[in-house]
Amino acid sequence: MQYSLIQEGIGNIWQQPINGGSLTKLTRFTSAEIFDFNWSVDRAQLFLSRGGITSDVVLLTKID
């Protein structure tokens, strides 16, 4: 089983056998999050989308 795990804002792909063996880190990214990933049909290539999420807060007040 493979999954994306975000630790301290950094996403990487991990693999763990279904029978409960040890975790293996498949990617070594040092920034950004992983939004989605998938393998090619022959499992030779990993496709993924990654980036960051930013947001701003704006306070609107009505002045009479």
Secondary structure, DSSP 8 states (H G I E B T S, - for coil): -EEEEEETTEEEEEE--TT----EE-----SSEEEEEEE-TTSS-EEEEEE-------------
